[in-house]
Amino acid sequence: MGFKIKEAREDVGLSQEELAASSSVSRTIISGLESGRLTTTTTDTLIKLAKALGKSVDEIFFTQSV
């Protein structure tokens, strides 16, 4: 899951700090998800991250990259 968040974040050119500020999700949570240290999170967190990335949860997690 985390690599998808990192990929989406890098696609829009945001740092973890910038994503944290725009999503109201802590950088520690974002870092943990991206690194795989955290393997679960709430639906609310996923929605906040997706919104801050200008995408839907489906676009991040359920579409294949080309």
Order of alpha helices (4+ residues) and beta strands (2+ residues): alpha-alpha-alpha-alpha-alpha
